[in-house]
Amino acid sequence: MEKDVKKSVKSRIVSAAWQLFHEKGYSGTTVDDIIELSGTSKGSFYYYFSTKDELLNTLSMILDDYYEELEAKMDPDMDSFAKLLYLNYETHTMMEEKINIDLLASLYSTQLVSEKQSHLLDRNRNYYKLLDRIVEEGQKRGQIRGDVAVRDVTQYYAMCERALVSDWCLNKGRYSLGQYSKECMPYMLEHFKA
């Protein structure tokens, strides 16, 4: 119970921060703004984060929370290959609408030079666990090739998602990320379709 309350407070802080980063920009957002919007206290904020900068490393939390929402909405009987395409489209559409592109580009670039392992690559994330379950399900149903390891399919999928986001950032968001992903991802994953 206490763990759920702590996660809830931390999640509220993270969600509020990213909403404000999108609306006001990173520089225009203060810790006080985040505390007010999240309905938490300074003590709670500083319990989880030493500075506002530390919130930049929480993008994976935002994405994982969104993947949980999407999983709950998915029809369990949907074709597994279609589930992967659905997750990709919905998440990229959300990123396009709710995450400031300059901040996203900055985050991706800092991941390249960081000496720590990228939080986006952490195999313990809900993201990877969900993808693994869908791929495994698809292999059992005969919808995704079974002669390739689940982990390899998941890794390739995640790489394709990052590539689409990186390309969108490089192009300064001149096109719809969601629509571009909807067009490209089926071709990128075609090799794994049974």
FITI-83925 format. One record per atom (N, C-alpha, C, O, CB): residue in one letter; z, x, y. Coordinates in steps of 0.001 Angstrom, whole numbers, plus 500000, padded with zeros to 6 digits. Each point is the difference from the previous one (the first is absolute). Glycine has a CB too. Layout:
AZXY ...
END
This chain:
M500000500819498801 M500000499181501199 M500000500863501263 M499192499791500905 M502014498414497830 E499726502786501317 E500092500862501174 E498705500784500202 E499561500210501130 E502921499970498534 K496908500251499222 K498734500733500073 K498915499128500626 K499208500487500807 K501440500856497165 D499306497360501660 D499022499072500557 D500193499823501500 D499026499937500750 D500875498890497050 V501357501094502641 V500295499850501421 V499547501251500759 V499397499900501068 V502570498593498395 K498332502698499970 K499585501250500645 K498483500073500097 K499456500368501042 K502603500777498087 K497254498501499778 K498541500025500003 K499476499011501034 K499037500280500714 K500925500380496845 S500670498210502511 S499579498981500945 S500121500504501441 S499092499793500805 S501615498431497564 V500398502430501959 V500194500540501354 V498954501073500285 V499355499989501048 V503125499522498832 K497360501405499187 K499013501076500179 K498594499416500124 K499222500424500854 K502246501163497839 S498210497448500461 S498679499371500048 S499763499292501325 S498896500040500543 S501185499679496983 R500952499635502992 R499868499317501295 R499742501011501114 R499185499752500889 R502344498413498311 I499151502952500753 I499796501041501015 I498569500531499913 I499314500132501014 I503141500498498892 V497110499667498889 V498650500549499790 V498940498983500433 V499056500354500706 V501796501055497369 S499297497343501510 S499023498961500372 S499935499812501509 S498915499892500571 S501504498963497247 A500737501106502823 A500044499831501453 A499327501185500693 A499243499825500955 A502890498841498838 A498150502528499721 A499420501202500612 A498478499964499940 A499334500254501003 A502711501047498360 W497401498386499470 W498543500002499862 W499355498872500795 W498892500156500513 W501364500856497226 Q500421497871502363 Q499479498913500838 Q499940500455501460 Q499015499756500696 Q501929498511497708 L500115502391502044 L500042500485501386 L499011501141500229 L499377500070501059 L503027499251499069 F497445501571498895 F499030501090500134 F498604499426500211 F499207500543500769 F502214500951497769 H498285497402500774 H498692499373500148 H499872499319501359 H498974500124500669 H500918499545496849 E501146499615502883 E499943499234501247 E500124500872501249 E499266499807500969 E501700498284497789 K499964502869501219 K500312500785501206 K499572501457499905 K500105500747500973 K501799497737499398 G497614501919498462 G499692501406499784 G501270500744499624 G501109499536500263 G496974500345501368 Y501740501263497757 Y501152500783499567 Y500832500458501191 Y501223499859500006 Y497490500889497986 S500619499796503007 S500714500525501176 S500698498900500786 S501063500224500578 S497272501619499550 G501068496967499895 G500567498898500764 G501145499279499297 G500609499094500569 G497176500649500452 T502508500656497747 T501063499357499221 T501261500848500050 T499955501206499759 T498341497725498724 T502819500440501828 T501280500712500025 T500849499599498794 T499745498986499349 T500168501123503175 V501087500700497198 V500939499673498930 V500685498670500307 V500217499188499101 V500148503272500415 D499976497319501758 D500634498737500385 D499085498805499718 D500466498942499580 D500829502283502188 D497391498952498468 D499043498925499687 D500043499669498504 D499999498835499602 D498513501907502313 I501527500303497281 I500000499830498543 I501283499298499547 I499963499096499165 I498612502977500579 I502541498351500811 I501296499401499651 I500007498524500372 I500446499156499223 I500709503061501118 E498348497480500853 E499986498601500454 E499126499130499110 E500428498933499560 E499956501852502774 L498381499670497396 L499091499189499194 L500482499853498557 L499810498949499388 L498318501808502071 S502493500285497996 S500458499950498606 S501311499243499834 S500386499652498884 S498464502506500745 G501838497586501496 G501274499290499917 G501074500826499328 G500879499467499322 G497873498410500609 T501169503435500261 T500986500901499402 T500800500680501111 T499929499598501161 T498578500783496816 S502239500632501663 S500818500712500992 S499565501461500091 S499268500498499145 S502672497950500401 K498523502228501502 K499709501436500137 K500553500760498814 K499374500929499490 K500660498872503007 G501152499792497071 G500611500658498841 G499129499887498767 G499833500964499254 G502404498557501694 S497204499288498842 S499114499796498851 S498741500845500142 S499552500628499040 S501334497038500675 F498547502348501489 F498788500792500214 F500263501463499660 F499254500614499237 F499991497788502562 Y501823502149498776 Y500272501430499809 Y500576500322498619 Y500075501168499616 Y500306498992502833 Y500018498828496820 Y500407500215498613 Y498768500376499168 Y500079500848499111 Y501850497501501139 Y496932501013500046 Y498777500233499236 Y499069501032500624 Y499283500698499283 Y500912496985499932 F499807502423502100 F499036500866500686 F500691500798501095 F500754499443500798 F497400498930498702 S501592502925500539 S500577500844501053 S499260499799501313 S500593500045501078 S500105501639497202 T497991498092501609 T499167499843501193 T498916498965499736 T499769499599498859 T500684502787501821 K498895497195500377 K498868499082499875 K498870500669499206 K499287499326499257 K501338499564502940 D499211502408497955 D498944500733499295 D500079499824498480 D498971499966499325 D501028501689502543 E501206498234497602 E500152499852498549 E499361498716499483 E499655499901498823 E502457501407501318 L497733497716500740 L499377498740499588 L498521500177499668 L499422499171499297 L502216499606502130 L497758502274499062 L498589500227499711 L499760500236498512 L498904499761499494 L500821501188502795 N501302499516497023 N499853500251498565 N500260498763499146 N500097500101498777 N500577502239501656 T499441496497500201 T500309498785499248 T498776499113499771 T500137498870499533 T502149501228501419 L496535500397499366 L498788499202499793 L499901499538498542 L499601498867499730 L499242502408502118 S501516499599497227 S499915499612498590 S500924498820499694 S499677499176499144 S499752503195500259 M501719497534501285 M500902498854499805 M499325498707500452 M500064498981499312 M501936502522501012 I497353498551500840 I499303498825500530 I498919499560499017 I499874498816499689 I500587501928502689 L498772500212497143 L498918499678499076 L500544499473498673 L499460499042499447 L499123502717501638 D502477498857498405 D500575499544498737 D500540498576500119 D499830499193499086 D500744503178500347 D500075497318501691 D500489498636500216 D498830499015500005 D500098498901499453 D501861501989501875 Y496937499517499292 Y498843499126500061 Y499373499808498612 Y499556498904499657 Y500038501853502706 Y500377500310496854 Y499471499884498638 Y500845499027499177 Y499461499246499190 Y499652503112500946 E502202497653500063 E500861499044499290 E499641498559500386 E499944499116499145 E501909502606500779 E497906498054501362 E499595498661500463 E498689499581499346 E499854498871499531 E501313501520502663 L497878500542497785 L498689499687499424 L500097499726498501 L499337499102499480 L499588502320502275 E501900499353497564 E500158499799498557 E500540498596499713 E499571499340499054 E500835503138500635 A500534497082501135 A500586498669499817 A498959498896500211 A500104498935499392 A502113501971501364 K496794499334500088 K498967499001500291 K498866499989498974 K499281499007499887 K501280501252502512 M499272500832496856 M498877500127499078 M500119499070498807 M501080499821499437 M498687502529501277 D499126497070498915 D499934499193498781 D500105500958498811 D499168500899499866 D499393497285501261 P502441501643498010 P500159500909498862 P498778500037499082 P499776500991499305 P502658498573500813 D496777499363499876 D498830499944499134 D498745500611500633 D498953500082499358 D502027497880499634 M499133502464502262 M498851500619500680 M499559501240499214 M500833500729499461 M499968498412502808 D497912501083497673 D499444501198499382 D500674501234500617 D500149500080501219 D497623498742498350 S502628502125499599 S500744501177500473 S499182500857500959 S500543500533500968 S500717499457496890 F497448500147501888 F499138500764500902 F499966499304501366 F500045500656501041 F498543500181497004 A501333497832501937 A500007499215501242 A501334500138500726 A500037499977501231 A498343498403497745 K502711501763500280 K501314500197500623 K500019501285500828 K500529500020501112 K500560498739496984 L498340502297501364 L499959501277500727 L499203499846501304 L500412500496501049 L499758500773496759 L498702498050502114 L499172499786501191 L500721499113501017 L499912500235501205 L498017500019497386 Y502776498739500926 Y500782499104500860 Y501078500787500750 Y500131499866501217 Y499438498215497194 L501197502734500872 L501057500801500629 L499432500914501073 L500554500126501092 L500754499790496784 N497579500715501791 N499366500913500940 N499573499286501279 N500313500450501102 N498913500930496970 Y500069497523501781 Y499514499256501166 Y501154499490500853 Y500006500187501216 Y497962499150497488 E502993500029500671 E501110499410500747 E500825501066500726 E500383499809501154 E499690498324497179 T500195502970501002 T500808501053500623 T499247500663501140 T500583500260501053 T500576500126496771 H497572499890501989 H499237500634501072 H499819499052501186 H499966500444501148 H498850500963497146 T501070497314501440 T499927499030501091 T501313499981500777 T499997499963501230 T498365498646497450 M502765501416500597 M501306500039500665 M500155501267500833 M500481499945501131 M500495498699497003 M498622502488501316 M500115501269500737 M499179499946501288 M500450500436501060 M499904500805496770 E498454498224502057 E499109499878501160 E500627499138501091 E499870500299501187 E498154499971497299 E502651498666501108 E500556499045500956 E501390500370500513 E500372499604501105 E498294498676497753 K502105502472500358 K501410500180500350 K500462501430500215 K501130500221500436 K499227497761498305 I498797502989500964 I500412501393500170 I499059500663500995 I498783499999499820 I502158500104497822 N499630500448503385 N499227500666501048 N499174501124499385 N500545500868499318 N501214498561502411 I496934500561498505 I499101500972499366 I500318501442500397 I499896500902499169 I498347497338500796 D502141501988501288 D500326501366500420 D501234500513499283 D500068501167499614 D498914498380502614 L501995499568497596 L501210500368499281 L499687500259498533 L500530500937499402 L500845497709502200 L497770500528497823 L499597500164498609 L499260501327499802 L500260500722499038 L499594496773500717 A499243502816501142 A499258501266499924 A500957501181500120 A499868500993499285 A498097497898501704 S502984500993499908 S500986501061500190 S500843500188498742 S500278501127499589 S499780498369502870 L500345499392496938 L500796500076498775 L499234500674498874 L500535500857499296 L500666497078501396 Y497556501676499146 Y499192500618498943 Y499838501495500247 Y500077500793499061 Y498704497040500604 S500997502557501580 S499808501420500285 S501292500791499810 S499953501142499542 S498235498252502071 T502962500027498727 T501253500738499794 T500292500171498512 T500640500972499601 T500241498133502574 Q498653499955497005 Q500187500134498558 Q499234501212499465 Q500396500601499001 Q499915496906500811 L498600502841500853 L499189501139499552 L500690501332500253 L499831500940499224 L498129497716501218 V502810501437500629 V500627501273500353 V501473500086499624 V500609501064500108 V497775499086501733 S502182498751497725 S501411499984499625 S500228500850498759 S499203499978499063 S501051497733501935 E500845503038499009 E500324500817498837 E500700499184498929 E500078500429498849 E500091501565502627 K500343496836498884 K500637499118499028 K498909499212499276 K498877499881500489 K503241499944500929 Q498231499634497398 Q499040499152499297 Q499801498727500815 Q500957499433500527 Q499728501508497204 S498083498623502364 S499672498797500746 S500654498785499369 S499900499784498792 S497936501240501913 H502840498178500127 H500609498762499501 H498934499034499512 H500279499146499159 H501639501156502420 L496862499821498940 L498916499129499550 L499595500295498552 L499423499145499329 L499772500714503039 L501109501348497156 L499626500400498641 L501144499857498996 L499835500341498828 L498538501230502182 D502758497940499423 D501175499881499141 D499749498990498886 D499886498802500258 D501596501797501679 R498431499883496824 R499688499127498849 R501117499003499683 R499808499109499172 R498801502738499913 N502544498288501555 N501100499050499792 N499880498780500902 N500796499068499886 N500660502836499455 R497571498088501545 R499805498858500903 R499611498755499209 R499376500087498942 R499930501477502906 N501072497283498682 N499602498720499399 N498482499884499915 N499468499398499067 N502622499541501828 Y497223501634500073 Y498536499995500046 Y499408500521498684 Y499167499340499379 Y500923500995503120 Y500351500847497091 Y499459500602498790 Y500419499232498748 Y499221499869499057 Y500808502347502089 K501192497282498850 K500468499223498848 K499179498721499838 K499642499624498884 K502673501310501432 L497390498402500803 L499186498790499965 L498587500313499511 L499469499299499139 L501894499735502739 L498038502005498663 L498652500372499576 L499963500338498513 L499091499581499284 L500439501269503024 D501464499913497233 D500066500347498575 D500056498740499137 D499314499914498982 D501858502239501596 R499645496867499827 R500125498757499220 R498669499252499951 R499601499491498953 R502825500346501698 I496894500103500491 I498727499277500047 I498942500701499152 I499256499345499271 I501313499823503028 V499362502148497793 V499009500750499213 V500301499852498509 V499094499767499201 V500599501886502694 E501568498482497738 E500374499857498588 E499658498592499496 E499459499840498906 E502396501857501404 E498462497298500488 E499661498619499662 E498479499852499825 E499535499365499053 E502504499812502221 G497200501417499648 G498542499922499940 G499424500675498777 G499006499544499436 G500975500391503013 Q500652501162497139 Q499536500671498790 Q500275499144498770 Q499164499915499100 Q501235502312501983 K500773497137498876 K500335499129498862 K499078498788499948 K499663499523498917 K502725501228501222 R497204498753501017 R499121498830500061 R498525500368499817 R499150499119499871 R502512499795501641 G498037502384498477 G498614500439499879 G499219499899501306 G498771499927499979 G501318499368497657 Q500608500698503502 Q499357499880501303 Q499871501344500723 Q499197500155500920 Q501707497531499220 I499902503272499425 I499972501357500561 I499874500949498809 I500627499795498961 I500803499574503108 R497759501662498095 R499755500943498901 R501310500505499403 R500921500384500721 R496927500297500367 G502217499312497612 G501201500442499301 G499962501452499565 G500989500519499482 G499271497175499765 D498596502974500962 D499885501394499571 D500416500979501097 D499831501211499850 D498328498102498621 V502383500167502629 V500493500826501100 V501486499682500166 V500393498835499960 V497314501219501215 A503105500962499008 A501446499798500140 A500306499111501213 A499349500100501040 A501071502152497884 V500574496887500920 V500428499105501081 V500277500810501268 V499552499639501088 V501437498747497225 R499739502692501536 R500377500837501150 R498758500524500728 R499984500067501229 R502139500594497582 D496852499704500442 D498775500527500610 D499258498920500796 D499490500264501089 D500329501395497031 V500125497134501333 V499345498900500716 V500770499702501282 V499408499843501067 V499731499180496757 T502184500902502062 T500852499723501164 T499843501085501058 T499886499702501189 T501746499102497328 Q498363502424501061 Q499867501116500947 Q498652499933500734 Q499935500221501210 Q501551501204497315 Y497463498275500748 Y498677499890500607 Y499962498840500999 Y499461500135501099 Y499500500834496814 Y501615497895501696 Y500064498831500887 Y500715500370501307 Y499506499712501090 Y500510498734496900 A501148502193501884 A500782500374501187 A499216500978500882 A500045499907501227 A502090499744497471 M497151501280500678 M499188500952500760 M498895499271500765 M499724500324501155 M500769501467497141 C498878497228501062 C498953499219500670 C500569499237501190 C499371499943501057 C499402499842496765 E502402499631502017 E500628499285501116 E500250500943501173 E499696499673501147 E501377498733497229 R499486502771501325 R500276500967501076 R498701500457500665 R499952500190501215 R502118500577497567 A496886499408500420 A498712500428500550 A499453498958500975 A499507500350501072 A500027500942496819 L500551497440501739 L499500498929500871 L500789499946501317 L499418499820501070 L499878498871496889 V502020501466501953 V500832499993501214 V499689501216500861 V499867499879501218 V501947498882497557 S498068502407500604 S499689501227500753 S498669499885500719 S499882500369501169 S501428500958497179 D497686498161500949 D498678499838500602 D500049499027501176 D499364500226501030 D499578500259496745 W501814498436502063 W500158499012501077 W500658500647501221 W499585499771501136 W500600498370497157 C500840502663501457 C500672500702501110 C499050500985500680 C499969500090501227 C502236499671497581 L497023500977500394 L499033500946500567 L498963499299500869 L499515500563500982 L500823500906497035 N499330497307501614 N499035499208500761 N500655499182501106 N499366499136500605 N499225500761497362 K502689500385502293 K500753499356501099 K500009498477499895 K500037499304501015 K499361502625500435 G500569497557497318 G500095498557499793 G498816499217500527 G500151498845500398 G502266501429499711 R496397500339499902 R498813499324500552 R499487498867499118 R499073499284500381 R500329502854500711 Y501183497702497758 Y499598498922499095 Y501263499450499339 Y501077500579500140 Y496624500475499443 S502171497854499713 S501141499371499333 S500345500766498723 S499167500136499104 S500183497611501849 L501872502747498974 L500451500714498803 L500005499073498790 L499563500390498917 L501837501130502513 G499087497265498747 G500040499055498891 G498613499708499457 G499785500027498788 G502263498977502190 Q497004500716499921 Q498638499673499580 Q499315501210499366 Q499308499866498991 Q500557498419502837 Y500327502887498761 Y499417501236499473 Y500526500259498582 Y499241500374499106 Y500559500573503246 S501505498850497458 S500606500194498688 S499458498993498998 S499744500337498844 S502319500557502249 K497764497873499357 K499477498938499122 K498598500359499508 K499635499691498866 K501741498586502371 E497844502377499622 E498640500394499628 E499976501256499137 E499224500082499048 E499968498885503059 C501649502011498217 C499934501310499335 C500806500113498713 C499548500621499038 C500112500311503187 M501530498471497749 M500904500223498863 M499407499577498658 M500224500701499013 M501657498976502555 P497375499219498337 P499414499669498686 P499090501115499468 P499993500276498801 P500120497304501827 Y499129503052500255 Y499133501106499577 Y500829501214499595 Y499671500698499041 Y498521498469502491 M502879501075499206 M500843501161499719 M500719499858498652 M500274500996499330 M500031499338503144 L499996498432497139 L500744499762498754 L499112499606498821 L500487499889498875 L501426499428502528 E496821500474498834 E499070499500498978 E500086500783498693 E499878499423498920 E498614499845502912 H501715502028498261 H500076500888498828 H501103499558499022 H499901500248498798 H499251501648502635 F501891497453499085 F501135499618499156 F499929498573499479 F500837499583499200 F500503502018502084 K497670497659499166 K499866498613499547 K499498499994498556 K499064500719499650 K500466498483502723 A501115499967496793 A499592499957498581 A498727499189499866 A499484499838498894 A502914500366500344 
END
